[in-house]
Amino acid sequence: MDVDYAANDDNALTDLTLSKYRLAGSFVSKALQKIVPMCVVGASTKAICEAGDEFLTECAATVYKSSKYEKGIAEPTSISVNNCARGYSPAVNAEVDDSYVLQIGDVVKIAMAFHIDGYTASLAHTIVITPQPTPGMGPYIGPGADAICAAHFAADGVTKLLGSANAANPITPSRIRAIVEEAAAQFHVHVCPGSRVRRIKRFLVGQTNVEDYVADGADLKHSVEWPKPEEEELKEKQQAAKGDDDLAGLENTDEWSVMPQEAWLIDISMSSKPINRLKEHPDLKPTVFVHDVNVSYMLKLKTARALLAEIQATKSVYPFHTRTLTTEGSHLGIRELVNRHILVPHPVLVASPSTIIAREETTVLVQPNMSTDILRLAVPTAPSYVKSEFSLEPGSDIEVFCNGVRETIKNVSF
C-alpha cells in the first residue's frame, strides 16, 4: 500500500485533521471500554485481543468509506501481564495454544492503536485482576501498586507539562525527563526501558521501518527515551567533564522544545525493580510484525513472494497481526521474510519473573486551538483499586503539575 510519509503539510492541525484524530481517539477509547469488563479471572487473553481488534475493524468499516482514505488498526490489541512489558497478542491458529488465562492479582497492560488517514491515536492502560468484590475487601497493594501509581501520575504530569508550553515557558527534553523520573523516585520504582515521549506525525508514530526512510534531521526526531540514547549520554558526559568556562562551546542537549499545534505520544512504563534491558520471551513467538519499506530481496519461496505481495497490497507502515493474513502457508513465508529483514517482528518482551510492570500510554495534541491547552485522544479510564504506601511529595514539580496546575485539558467524546 503506497503512502506519502513525508507530506509535512498534512501535519497541520486543521479542522479536518482534528476530526480524524478525534475519531481515531474515540474508537480506541470505545474499544478499551469494551474489553476491560472482559478482563476477569479465567478469561482468555487470546479472546480479549481478538475482541479488541474485531471491534476496531468494525469501527473502520463505518467511516471514510472512499478507497482513497487509509484507516484501521495501527497496533493490534495486546494483553501483557505482570513482568511482560509489551507484545503479547496470542495467535489464532498457533501450533501450541499459548494463550494465557488471567488470574487473581495479575497486573494487566492493555495496548492498542487506531488511525484515520495516518492520524494515529495510541492507548495503553493498566488494570488489576481482582476477585468478585466482597464487603471489607481492601485495595491491591505492594510494589505493583507503586508501579501503577507512578505510571499514572507520570503520564498525567507529562500531559499537563506539555499543555503549559509557551514562549516564556519552553518545555524541553530535560524537563520532560525530570517529571517522569521524579514520579518514579517518589513511588520508589523505576522507569522501564522502552518508555518514550515523542512527537508524532501523519503515519509516523515511532516505527523504525519508516523512520530511516524519511529522516530529515532534527525536524523529525523530537523524542525523550528510556534508556537515554548513546549520543545523549555522550553529550552529558562531555558537559560534565568541562568547566563552566568551556560550556558555551558545547551544544546544548536541549536541542528542541514543544511547540503548539503538535501531536505527541506519551508512553510510560514503570517497573517494581530496576531493569537494564528487557529480554525476548524464550518460548512465545512473535505474532505482530511490521513491513520494513527500506528492504527488498529476491525471495526464493513461492509462499514468501505471495505473502509479500499480500502485505504490500493490504498493509501499511503500521504493525499487523498474523491472524489478518490470508496467504496459505503464511508461517513459512513469514520465516523467509524475517530472515531477509523484510518483516520486523515485535517480540514479546519480559523482565525477571519477580518484576511487575505498569504502563500508561496516550496521544495528545498540544494547543490545537485557542480554547484548549491539551486535547487528549484517549479518554482517561479510572485506575484499578490500588493503594501505595508512597505519594507525591507536596511542592515537587510532579505534584504541582498533577494537582496544582489547571491547564485546559479536553478529552475526545465517544
N, C-alpha and C positions, 0 to 999 in steps of 0.2 A: 504494500500500500504506500503510495507516494505521499510524502508530507514535506512541506516547506518549513524546515525547522528554524530557519534564520530570519523569518519575516518579523523584524523588530517592530515595525509599525503596528503589528497586530497585538502588541502587548500593552497598548494604551488602554486605560480603564474607561472605555466609552460605555454608554448605556447598554449597548448590545453585548459587549464583553462582560459587563457586570451581571447581566441577566443570565449568561451562560455559566459564569462562576456560581451564581446563586442557585441555579438549577442543579448543577453538579453537587453542591453542598447539601441541598435539600434531599437529594437521592441517597447520599451516603448516610445522612442523619436518619432518614427513614429506615434504611437497611439495618443500621445499628439498633434502633428501637425494636425492629422486628426480631433480631436474633438474640438479643440479650435475654429475653424470657426463656429462650431455648437452652440457655447455659445453666443446667441443673444437674444434680447428682445422677450419674448414669447416662448422661447424654453423649452421643457420638460426635466427636469433633468433625468427622467427615460430613455428617448430615448437616451440621451447623454451617460449615463452609459452603456446601452446595446450596443451602437455602439462601445465604447471603448473595452468592453470585447469581443465582436464579432470579432473585428479586431485582438486582441491579440490571440484569439483562432485560427483564420485563419493563423496567423503567425506561431503558434506552429505546425500546420499540415505540414508545408513546410520544416522543418529541423529535423535532428536527428530522422529519422523515425523508427529506431530499437526500439523494445519494452524495451530494457534494459536501455534506457535513459528516465528519467522522465523530463517533461517540461510543461510549461503552466503558467497560471495566478498565481502569488504569492500574489497579493492583488487585489480584484475586484475594478473596477473603481468606485470612489465616487466623488460626487459633493457637497461640503459643503459650504453653503452660509452665509455670514455676521457673525453672532455670533455663528454659528455652526463650531466647531473646526475640527471634523472628523466623519466619519462613516455613512454619508448619501448616501445610494445607494438603491433607491426605488425598491420594489419588482415588479415582473411581474404580478402576479395574486393575489395581495393583496385584501382583502375583501373590503377595502376602498382605493380608489386611492389617496394616499398621495403625489403624485409626485408634487414637487414644480415647478412653472413656473418662469423662470428668468425675472427680471425686471431691468429697468434702475437704475444704481447706485449700483447694487449688487456686493459685493466683493466675488468672487467665487474661491474656492480652489479645484483644480482637483488633484486627487491622484490615483496612480496605481502602480503595480509592476509585474515583469515577471521573470521567472527563466528558465535556461537551465541546467539540471542535478544538480539542487540545487544551482547553482551560480546565485545570485539574483541581479537585478537592480531595485531599487525603485525610484519613482519620485513623486513630488508634485509641483504644480506651481499655483500662484495666478494671476487672471486676474480681470478686472473690466468690467461690462456690460455697454456699452455706447450706446447712440443713433447713428443713421447714421451721419457720420461726416458732418459738415457744416462749411462754412468759418467763421473763428474767434472763433470756439469752443475751450474752454480752457481745461486744464487738470483736472483730478479728484484730489480734494484737501481735506484737513481735516484730522482728526485722522486716518481714514482708509488709506490714502496715507502715513502717517507717519509709520504705521504698515507695509505696503507693502515695503517701502524703507528699514526699519530696518531689515526685514526678508531677503530681497535680499542681503544687504551688510553683514549681519551676516553669511549667508551661503557661500558667496563668500570669506569672510575673513577667515572662518574656513578651507575652501578648500585650500587656499594658505598657511595658517599656517601649515596644515598637510604636504603639499609639501615641506616645508622648514626643515623638520625633519632630523637631523643627530646627530652624537655622540657629537659634540660640541654645538648643539642647540636642546636639548631634548624638545619634545612637550608633556607636562604633562597635567593632568586633569585641574589643576588650570589655566593654560594658555588658554585652550580651553574655559573654563567657562568665563574667563575675557573678551575674544574677543566678545563673544555673548552678555554678559551683557553690555559691552561698547557700542555696536551698539544700544541696546535698550535704554540706557540712553541718547545717543546723539540725538535720534529721539523722546525722551520723550514718549516712550511706554514701554511695559512690556513683559518679556519672558513668554510665555504661558505654563501652565502645560502640560506635555506630550512631550515637546521638548527634544531632545536627540542627542548626538553624540556618536556613539558606533562602536566598531569593530564588524564585522560580519564574519561568516564562512559559509562553504557549508551547506545549508539547515537551517542555524541559523541566523536569522535577528532580533532577539529580541522577539520571540514568547514564552510566559510564559508556553505554553503547552508542550514544549520540553526542555526548559532550565533547569528545575529541573532534568530532566532525564539524562542529560549529564553533569551537573555541575561538574567541576573539579577545583574549587577554583579560584584563581586569573587569571589562564590561560584563562578563558572564559570571565569573566565579566570585560571587558575594556569599560567603559561607563561613560559618563557625562550626568546627567539627571536633569530635572527641574520638580518639586522642588527637592532639594537635598535629597537623601536618608537619613533616620534617622541615620544610622551609621556614615555617613559622617558629619552630623550636630554635632553628639556627639563628634567626634574626634576634630572638630574645637573648640567646647566649652571647651574641656579638655585642648587644647593648649592655648586658650585664658586665662584660669584660672591659668596656670602655669607661673612661672617666667622664664627668659632666662636660668637660670642655670638648670632648670628641663626639657627643651625642648628636650635635647639629648636623654632622656629616653622614649620619646613618639614616636610612629610610625608615619612616615610622611604620610600625606593624599595623597600625590602624589606617589602612590604605583606602577605606571606603566608609560610608555611613548610610544609614537607612534613609530613603527618600519617600516623599508622598507618592501615591499612585503606583506603588509596587506591591507585588504578591509575594508572600513569604510562607515557607513551610517550617513549622516548629515541631520537631520530633525528638522528644526527650525520654530516655530510659534511665532508670536508677536501679542499682543493684545493692543487695544487702551486704555483699563482700566485694573487695577490690577485684577487678578483672583486668588482666593485662591484655588479653586477646580472647575473643570468642572463637570457639572451635566448631568445625563442621561435625554434625552428629555422625558417628561411625556407621550406623545402620540405616538411617532414614534417607532414602534417595530424594533428590530434589524433584519437585513436581511443577515448579514455576521456572520459566525461562524467559529470556529476552533476546531478541534478534540483534546482533551486532551489525549495524549497517555499514561498518567500515571494512568488513572482511568478506572476501569472495574466494572460492576454491572450486576446482573441478572435482565434483563428487563422484565416487565410484559406485555406490549402491543406488539402484533404481529407486528404492524406497526413500532414501535420503533426498534424491533430486525431486521426487514427488512431494515430499514433506516440505522442502524448502519453497517449492512453488506455491503450496497452500499458505505457508507463513507469509510469503511476500504479497500474496493476494488478499489475505484476510486479517493479518496482524499489523500492528503499527510499531511505534518505538516503545510501547509500554510492555511490562511483563504479562505473560499469559500462562494459563494453566493447561497441563497436558490433556485434561478432560475435554477441552474445546477442540482438539484436533480430530480430524475425520479420516486422515490417510491411513490405510490398512498397514499394520505393522509399524506404526509410528515410533514405537520404542526402539526399533533397530535404526531407524533414520535419525532419531534424536542422538543416539550414541555417536554416529559419524559426524553429525553437525556440531556436537560438543567437542569432539576430538579435533575438529578443524577450526574451532573457536568461532564458528558462525553463530551458534547459540551459546549464551552465557547462562549457566544455571544459577538460581538463587537458592543456596544451600540452607538447610535447617541449622541455625547457629545456636549453640548452647554454651553455658558456663558450667562450673562444677555442680554436681547434684545438690549440694547444700546451699547453693546460692538462689535467692529469689529476686526476680527482675520484674519491675513495673514499667509501663510505657504509656505516655500520653502524646498524641500527635494531632495537629490541626493545621489548617491552612487559613491565613488571614490576609486581608487586603488593607494596606496602610493608607489611611486618609483618602478613601475612594471618592469622597465628595465633601462639601463644606460642612455638613452637619454630622459627619461620622469620623471619629479618630481611627477606629478599627472595625472592619466587617469580618466577623468570624464565620467561616463557611461550614464548620461542624458545630451543630448545636450542642452545648455542654450537657453532658449526662451526669446525673448525680452519682458521686462516688459510692462505693460499697460502704457498709457499716464497719469502719475501721477506726482504731484509736492508737495513736503513737504516744509514747512517753515523752516525746520531744515536741517542740512547737517553734513557730517563727519568733525570732528574738525581736522584741519591740525596738523600733527605731532603725533596724537594719534595712538595707536597700530592698531586699526581697520582701520584707514585711510592709514597707511603705508602699511598694507597687501593688502588692496583693490586697492590702487592707486600707491604705490611705489614699492612693491616687485614684481619682474618679475620672477616667477617660470615658469618652462617649463610645461605648462598645455596643455594636448591634450584631445580632445573630440572624442567620437565614431563617426564614419561616418555612414550615412544612406541615 
